[in-house]
Amino acid sequence: MLELWQQRLRRHISRQFKYLRLVFNDHFVIALIFLIGALAMGYANLLKLLPTAPWWGGLVVGLLYGVVLGVGQLATLLEQADDTFLLPKESDLFHYLVAARNYSLILPTIFSILAGIAILPLAAVLVANFGLWAGVMMILTLIILKDTQLWLALLGAYEVNGKTPTLYQHKTYFYGVVYGLMLLGLYLSPFISVVLALAWNLWMRRNITGYVLEGQLRFEANIDLEAARQYKILKIYNLFTDIPSLQRHAKRRKYLDFLLKLFPANHRNTYLYLFARGFLRGTEYLGFYLRFLLIGTLILCFVHQLWVSLVLYLLFLYLSGFQLLPFFDQYDSIVFTKLYPIPAKEKLAGFQKLLMTILGLQWFVTSIPLVFVFGVSLQTGLMIIGGLALTLVFVFGYAKTRLKKGLAE
């Protein structure tokens, strides 16, 4: 079983690196550097505005620590046929799942350390007597609790008499205990949080073997959970490149039909209508666009430095457009689009019109907080004109050139 796990892990890592090379391309890395720098500057300015050690400070910091624990799931790498071919080896699969659990702890540990370091300055301002040592202890508590959470996930892979563990079923209990431990560490002593978290972890490790020996592996449920986990990852990759294995889903969204009136369904607008309807009914690109629009608008509402706002304003416009470019190839694998008596240039023109509409809406919405924050002034006007110029250059310059190359190939 351990050999099977190693084989699947090597294949999984190879696939992830293949897609990550496409995600972290030159454009995205440069944009990410600017975004991190701008957020760091905004974070530093926010710390200057916060009161020192208010009574509610620990509640906020504890909530942030709890959010960190939400990152990372049990990665079992189980496949659809396993419920048939691995059923005779069910008793040996425990060692496979333990190896999967150990692997699943790596990325959450790294994230917990980075997030803990990022939260440290905020905790030092909002929590009394919170220094570097306390921050290290809280990070250690996070790692121990994440380890416990993954043991609970492993417990949830089994059932006894048709029932899964109560604590696994009711995740609210788990996060309630986590929040309580965080508050103890923030208001009393971080050492208390570490000791209690470690005691819980050791108790979990001690009792899990007996539970597994009595239980049965929930093959179908675990396979479905793994499929859902990998689908979420592929959805992110699909924003940067085409993923052939990704099973796409569509939702009717009848309440958005009025928007389709902006795109007449006639011969000249065949591809424009197809792209518009696909964008409104799809789950990947519409969800990404709306989240980016909301996050960008909220961030611009709270940034009061002119150049930081300008960088973020332009960056969100660019990133939204860049992530929508793979949508151009969304229907290439459907044979019926090859039968359209429409030249390729009409497809490009239709996509450009949709892209201009989408980015134009984002440009308008994200310009509103600039006016509220900086007022009606020459500087604000120049920023808004700069955003419009970037949108036009991106749609009719960069996107047109890049997509034309794809058509030529």
C-alpha positions as CSV (number, residue, x, y, z in Angstrom):
1,M,0.0,0.0,0.0
2,L,2.8,2.4,0.7
3,E,4.3,1.7,-2.7
4,L,0.9,2.5,-4.3
5,W,0.9,5.8,-2.3
6,Q,4.4,6.7,-3.5
7,Q,3.4,6.0,-7.1
8,R,0.3,8.2,-6.9
9,L,2.2,10.9,-5.0
10,R,4.9,11.1,-7.7
11,R,2.3,11.3,-10.4
12,H,0.3,13.9,-8.5
13,I,3.4,16.1,-7.8
14,S,4.5,15.9,-11.5
15,R,1.0,17.0,-12.6
16,Q,1.0,19.9,-10.1
17,F,4.4,21.2,-11.2
18,K,3.2,21.0,-14.8
19,Y,0.3,23.3,-14.1
20,L,2.2,25.6,-11.7
21,R,4.7,26.5,-14.4
22,L,1.8,27.8,-16.4
23,V,0.3,29.6,-13.4
24,F,3.4,31.4,-12.2
25,N,4.4,32.9,-15.6
26,D,6.3,36.1,-15.9
27,H,3.2,38.4,-16.1
28,F,1.6,36.8,-13.1
29,V,4.8,36.9,-11.0
30,I,5.4,40.6,-11.7
31,A,1.7,41.4,-10.9
32,L,1.9,39.3,-7.7
33,I,5.0,41.2,-6.5
34,F,3.3,44.5,-7.0
35,L,0.1,43.2,-5.3
36,I,2.1,41.9,-2.3
37,G,4.0,45.2,-2.0
38,A,0.8,47.2,-2.1
39,L,-1.0,45.1,0.4
40,A,2.0,45.2,2.7
41,M,2.0,49.0,2.5
42,G,-1.7,49.1,3.2
43,Y,-1.3,46.7,6.1
44,A,1.4,48.9,7.6
45,N,-0.8,52.0,7.4
46,L,-3.8,50.1,8.9
47,L,-1.7,49.1,11.9
48,K,-1.0,52.8,12.6
49,L,-4.7,53.5,12.8
50,L,-5.6,50.7,15.2
51,P,-6.0,51.3,19.0
52,T,-3.4,49.6,21.3
53,A,-4.6,46.5,23.1
54,P,-8.4,47.0,23.0
55,W,-10.6,44.5,24.9
56,W,-11.8,43.0,21.5
57,G,-8.3,42.7,20.1
58,G,-7.9,39.0,21.1
59,L,-11.3,38.2,19.6
60,V,-10.3,39.5,16.2
61,V,-6.8,37.9,16.2
62,G,-8.2,34.6,17.4
63,L,-10.7,34.6,14.6
64,L,-7.9,35.2,12.1
65,Y,-6.0,32.2,13.5
66,G,-9.1,30.1,13.2
67,V,-9.4,31.1,9.5
68,V,-5.8,29.9,8.9
69,L,-6.9,26.4,10.0
70,G,-9.4,26.3,7.2
71,V,-6.7,25.9,4.6
72,G,-5.7,22.4,3.6
73,Q,-7.7,19.2,3.4
74,L,-6.9,15.5,3.6
75,A,-5.4,14.6,0.2
76,T,-6.0,10.8,-0.2
77,L,-5.5,10.7,-4.0
78,L,-8.1,7.9,-4.2
79,E,-9.5,7.2,-7.6
80,Q,-12.9,6.1,-9.0
81,A,-12.0,2.4,-9.4
82,D,-10.5,2.0,-5.9
83,D,-13.9,1.0,-4.4
84,T,-13.7,-2.1,-6.6
85,F,-10.0,-3.0,-6.9
86,L,-8.8,-2.0,-3.4
87,L,-11.8,-3.4,-1.5
88,P,-10.0,-6.7,-0.7
89,K,-7.1,-4.6,0.7
90,E,-9.3,-2.5,2.9
91,S,-7.5,-3.5,6.1
92,D,-4.1,-2.4,4.6
93,L,-5.4,0.9,3.4
94,F,-5.0,2.4,6.9
95,H,-1.2,2.7,6.3
96,Y,-1.9,4.3,2.9
97,L,-4.2,6.9,4.5
98,V,-1.7,7.6,7.3
99,A,0.9,8.4,4.6
100,A,-1.7,10.6,2.8
101,R,-2.4,12.4,6.1
102,N,1.3,13.1,6.7
103,Y,1.7,14.5,3.2
104,S,-1.4,16.6,3.7
105,L,0.2,18.3,6.6
106,I,3.1,19.8,4.6
107,L,1.5,22.7,2.8
108,P,-0.8,23.7,5.8
109,T,2.3,23.8,8.0
110,I,4.1,26.2,5.6
111,F,0.9,28.3,5.3
112,S,0.4,28.4,9.1
113,I,4.0,29.7,9.5
114,L,3.7,32.4,6.9
115,A,0.2,33.4,8.0
116,G,1.4,33.4,11.7
117,I,4.2,35.7,10.7
118,A,1.8,38.0,8.8
119,I,-0.6,38.1,11.8
120,L,2.2,38.8,14.3
121,P,2.3,42.6,13.8
122,L,-1.4,42.9,14.1
123,A,-1.5,40.7,17.3
124,A,1.3,42.9,18.8
125,V,-0.9,45.9,18.4
126,L,-4.3,44.5,19.4
127,V,-3.2,42.1,22.2
128,A,-1.5,43.2,25.4
129,N,2.0,41.8,26.1
130,F,2.2,39.9,22.8
131,G,5.7,39.6,21.5
132,L,7.8,37.4,19.3
133,W,7.8,34.4,21.7
134,A,4.0,34.5,22.0
135,G,3.8,34.6,18.2
136,V,6.0,31.5,17.9
137,M,3.9,29.7,20.4
138,M,0.7,30.5,18.6
139,I,2.1,29.3,15.3
140,L,3.1,26.1,17.1
141,T,-0.4,25.8,18.4
142,L,-1.8,26.2,14.8
143,I,0.4,23.4,13.5
144,I,-0.6,21.1,16.3
145,L,-4.3,21.8,15.7
146,K,-3.9,21.3,12.0
147,D,-2.3,17.9,12.7
148,T,-5.3,17.1,15.0
149,Q,-7.7,18.3,12.3
150,L,-6.2,15.9,9.8
151,W,-6.4,13.0,12.3
152,L,-10.1,13.9,12.6
153,A,-10.4,13.8,8.8
154,L,-8.8,10.4,8.8
155,L,-11.3,9.3,11.4
156,G,-14.0,10.6,9.2
157,A,-12.9,8.3,6.5
158,Y,-14.2,5.4,8.5
159,E,-17.6,4.5,10.1
160,V,-18.7,2.2,12.8
161,N,-22.2,0.8,12.6
162,G,-22.9,3.2,9.8
163,K,-21.9,6.3,11.8
164,T,-19.0,8.6,11.6
165,P,-17.4,10.3,14.6
166,T,-19.6,13.0,16.1
167,L,-16.7,15.5,16.2
168,Y,-16.0,15.0,12.5
169,Q,-19.6,15.4,11.6
170,H,-20.1,18.6,13.5
171,K,-17.1,20.7,12.4
172,T,-18.6,23.6,14.4
173,Y,-17.5,21.8,17.6
174,F,-14.0,21.6,16.3
175,Y,-13.7,25.2,15.4
176,G,-15.4,26.2,18.6
177,V,-12.7,24.3,20.6
178,V,-10.0,25.9,18.3
179,Y,-11.3,29.4,19.0
180,G,-11.4,28.7,22.7
181,L,-7.8,27.6,22.7
182,M,-6.8,30.6,20.7
183,L,-8.5,33.0,23.2
184,L,-6.8,31.2,26.1
185,G,-3.4,31.8,24.4
186,L,-4.1,35.4,23.6
187,Y,-5.7,36.5,26.9
188,L,-3.9,34.2,29.4
189,S,-0.8,32.5,28.1
190,P,0.2,31.0,24.7
191,F,1.9,28.2,26.7
192,I,-1.6,27.0,27.8
193,S,-2.8,26.8,24.2
194,V,0.2,24.7,23.2
195,V,-0.1,22.3,26.1
196,L,-3.9,21.8,25.6
197,A,-3.6,21.4,21.9
198,L,-0.8,18.9,22.3
199,A,-2.8,16.9,24.9
200,W,-5.8,16.7,22.5
201,N,-3.5,15.7,19.6
202,L,-1.9,12.9,21.7
203,W,-5.3,11.6,22.8
204,M,-6.5,11.5,19.2
205,R,-3.4,9.6,18.1
206,R,-3.8,7.1,20.9
207,N,-7.5,6.3,20.2
208,I,-7.6,6.3,16.4
209,T,-6.2,2.8,15.9
210,G,-8.9,1.1,17.9
211,Y,-11.6,3.0,16.1
212,V,-10.2,2.1,12.7
213,L,-10.0,-1.6,13.6
214,E,-13.7,-1.6,14.5
215,G,-14.8,0.5,11.5
216,Q,-15.2,0.2,7.8
217,L,-13.7,2.5,5.2
218,R,-16.2,4.8,3.5
219,F,-15.0,4.2,0.0
220,E,-17.5,6.1,-2.0
221,A,-17.6,9.1,0.3
222,N,-13.8,9.4,0.4
223,I,-13.5,9.0,-3.4
224,D,-16.1,11.8,-3.8
225,L,-14.3,14.1,-1.4
226,E,-11.0,13.6,-3.2
227,A,-12.7,14.2,-6.6
228,A,-14.2,17.5,-5.2
229,R,-10.8,18.5,-3.7
230,Q,-9.0,18.0,-7.0
231,Y,-11.8,19.7,-8.9
232,K,-11.3,22.9,-6.9
233,I,-7.6,22.9,-7.7
234,L,-8.2,22.3,-11.4
235,K,-10.7,25.2,-11.4
236,I,-7.9,27.5,-10.3
237,Y,-5.5,26.1,-12.9
238,N,-8.2,26.5,-15.5
239,L,-8.1,30.2,-15.1
240,F,-4.6,30.2,-16.5
241,T,-4.6,27.4,-19.0
242,D,-7.0,24.8,-20.6
243,I,-7.5,21.7,-18.5
244,P,-8.8,18.9,-20.7
245,S,-9.7,16.6,-17.8
246,L,-11.8,19.3,-16.0
247,Q,-15.5,18.4,-16.0
248,R,-17.2,21.8,-16.4
249,H,-20.6,22.5,-14.9
250,A,-23.2,25.0,-16.0
251,K,-26.1,26.7,-14.1
252,R,-29.2,28.1,-15.7
253,R,-29.2,31.4,-13.9
254,K,-32.4,32.6,-15.5
255,Y,-32.3,35.8,-13.4
256,L,-29.3,36.9,-15.6
257,D,-31.1,36.5,-18.9
258,F,-31.9,40.2,-19.1
259,L,-28.1,40.8,-19.5
260,L,-28.2,38.7,-22.7
261,K,-30.3,41.4,-24.3
262,L,-27.1,43.4,-24.6
263,F,-25.9,40.8,-27.1
264,P,-28.4,40.2,-29.9
265,A,-28.6,36.6,-31.0
266,N,-28.0,37.0,-34.7
267,H,-25.6,35.7,-37.3
268,R,-23.1,38.5,-36.8
269,N,-23.0,38.0,-33.1
270,T,-22.9,34.2,-33.1
271,Y,-19.7,33.9,-31.1
272,L,-20.4,37.0,-29.0
273,Y,-23.7,35.5,-27.9
274,L,-22.1,32.1,-27.3
275,F,-19.3,33.6,-25.1
276,A,-21.8,35.8,-23.2
277,R,-24.2,33.0,-22.5
278,G,-21.3,30.7,-21.5
279,F,-19.8,33.3,-19.2
280,L,-23.1,33.9,-17.4
281,R,-24.0,30.2,-17.1
282,G,-20.5,28.9,-16.2
283,T,-19.2,28.5,-12.7
284,E,-15.5,29.1,-13.1
285,Y,-15.0,32.5,-14.9
286,L,-18.1,34.3,-13.6
287,G,-17.3,33.3,-10.0
288,F,-13.7,34.4,-10.4
289,Y,-14.7,37.7,-11.9
290,L,-17.3,38.6,-9.3
291,R,-14.9,37.7,-6.4
292,F,-12.1,39.8,-8.0
293,L,-14.5,42.7,-8.6
294,L,-15.7,42.6,-5.0
295,I,-12.3,42.2,-3.4
296,G,-10.8,44.9,-5.6
297,T,-13.6,47.4,-4.8
298,L,-13.3,46.7,-1.0
299,I,-9.5,47.1,-1.0
300,L,-9.7,50.4,-2.9
301,C,-12.2,51.7,-0.3
302,F,-9.6,51.3,2.5
303,V,-6.4,52.4,0.8
304,H,-5.7,56.1,1.2
305,Q,-2.3,56.4,-0.5
306,L,-2.6,57.6,-4.0
307,W,0.2,55.6,-5.7
308,V,-0.8,52.4,-3.8
309,S,-4.4,52.8,-5.0
310,L,-3.3,53.5,-8.6
311,V,-1.2,50.3,-8.6
312,L,-4.0,48.2,-7.2
313,Y,-6.6,49.8,-9.4
314,L,-4.6,49.0,-12.6
315,L,-3.4,45.6,-11.3
316,F,-7.0,44.3,-10.6
317,L,-8.0,45.4,-14.1
318,Y,-5.1,43.6,-15.7
319,L,-5.4,40.4,-13.7
320,S,-9.1,40.1,-14.4
321,G,-8.5,40.4,-18.1
322,F,-5.5,38.1,-18.0
323,Q,-7.4,35.3,-16.2
324,L,-10.3,35.6,-18.6
325,L,-8.2,34.9,-21.7
326,P,-8.3,31.1,-21.5
327,F,-12.1,31.4,-21.9
328,F,-11.5,32.1,-25.6
329,D,-10.7,28.4,-26.1
330,Q,-13.6,27.2,-24.0
331,Y,-15.6,25.7,-26.8
332,D,-12.8,24.6,-29.2
333,S,-13.3,20.9,-28.2
334,I,-17.0,21.0,-29.2
335,V,-17.3,19.8,-32.8
336,F,-20.4,21.9,-33.5
337,T,-18.4,25.1,-33.3
338,K,-16.3,23.8,-36.2
339,L,-19.5,23.6,-38.3
340,Y,-20.3,27.3,-38.0
341,P,-19.9,29.1,-41.3
342,I,-18.2,31.9,-39.6
343,P,-14.5,33.1,-40.1
344,A,-12.1,32.9,-37.2
345,K,-11.8,36.7,-37.1
346,E,-15.5,36.9,-36.1
347,K,-14.7,34.7,-33.1
348,L,-11.9,37.0,-32.0
349,A,-14.1,40.1,-32.5
350,G,-16.9,38.5,-30.5
351,F,-14.6,37.7,-27.6
352,Q,-13.1,41.1,-27.7
353,K,-16.5,42.7,-27.4
354,L,-17.4,40.6,-24.4
355,L,-14.0,41.2,-22.8
356,M,-14.4,44.9,-23.3
357,T,-17.9,44.8,-21.7
358,I,-16.7,42.8,-18.7
359,L,-13.6,44.9,-18.1
360,G,-15.5,48.1,-18.8
361,L,-17.9,47.2,-16.0
362,Q,-15.1,46.5,-13.7
363,W,-13.4,49.8,-14.6
364,F,-16.6,51.7,-13.8
365,V,-17.3,50.0,-10.5
366,T,-13.7,50.1,-9.2
367,S,-13.5,53.8,-10.2
368,I,-16.3,54.7,-7.7
369,P,-14.2,54.1,-4.5
370,L,-11.4,56.2,-6.0
371,V,-13.8,59.2,-6.2
372,F,-15.1,58.6,-2.6
373,V,-11.5,58.2,-1.2
374,F,-9.7,61.0,-3.1
375,G,-12.6,63.2,-4.1
376,V,-13.3,64.9,-7.4
377,S,-9.8,66.1,-8.4
378,L,-7.4,66.1,-11.3
379,Q,-5.4,63.3,-9.8
380,T,-8.5,61.1,-9.5
381,G,-9.5,61.9,-13.1
382,L,-6.1,60.9,-14.3
383,M,-6.2,57.6,-12.4
384,I,-9.6,56.8,-13.9
385,I,-8.4,57.8,-17.4
386,G,-5.4,55.6,-16.9
387,G,-7.6,52.7,-16.0
388,L,-9.7,53.2,-19.1
389,A,-6.5,53.4,-21.2
390,L,-5.2,50.2,-19.7
391,T,-8.5,48.4,-20.5
392,L,-8.4,49.5,-24.1
393,V,-4.8,48.6,-24.6
394,F,-5.3,45.2,-23.0
395,V,-8.4,44.3,-25.0
396,F,-7.4,45.7,-28.4
397,G,-3.7,45.3,-28.1
398,Y,-2.3,42.6,-25.8
399,A,-5.3,40.3,-25.9
400,K,-5.8,40.7,-29.7
401,T,-2.2,39.9,-30.4
402,R,-2.0,36.9,-28.1
403,L,-5.3,35.4,-29.2
404,K,-4.4,35.8,-32.9
405,K,-1.3,33.7,-32.3
406,G,-3.6,31.0,-30.9
407,L,-5.8,31.1,-34.0
408,A,-2.8,30.9,-36.3
409,E,-1.6,27.8,-34.5
